[in-house]
Amino acid sequence: MAKKTAAETQAALKEAGITPEIMKKRAAAQKELKESGKKPAEISAAINEKLGLTKDQIAVLKKSNAMRASLLKNAVALLTEDQKAKLPERLVKMASRGDDAKGKAKGKAKGKKKKTEDN
């Protein structure tokens, strides 16, 4: 799974013109802005603007992140409960979010309340 995801990700990044140097600059900018108190979306927008990334490049980076999140979710799903217990807590949390790119809790009600027998 990991080899397939890595190959697909690398091919997509290369096709979009995202070089290892751009990725290094992106990581450095991310580290620099992490402590800024900005929201993750604001940090991403600032980094993309700073690096002068195109809309297509930004889309490929988002797709790449989604592919990695999916890989993590699928890999953790293969583990036994004992193996999962040995993982760092942040990995388990990330895997439980799955493909939810914004990290919002799944299943939250949006707007209307469900009707119950009491209503």
C-alpha positions, 0 to 999 in steps of 0.5 A: 500500500505504501509503495503504491501511494508513494509512487502515485504521489511522487508522479503527481507532484512531479507532473505538477512541477513540485520539486523536492526543493519546493517541498523543503521550502514549504516544510520550512515555511510551515514550521515557521508559521506553526507558532503564529496562532493562525488557523491551519487554512490561513497557514496553508494559504500564506505558504502557498502565496509565499511560494507562488504555487499555482491552483493546480499545484495546490490541488495536487498537494491537497490530493497528496495529503488526502492520499497519505491520510487514506493510507494511514487509515487503511494501514491502521485498520489492518493492525490488531488492538495490541498493535494499535495500542503501541502507536503514538496517540496522534497517529491513531487520532489522525487515522480515525479522522480518515479522509476528513481533510478539515479534521472535523468530527464526523457525524455532527449534526448540521443545523436541524435536530433529528426528530425523536419520539419526544418531539 
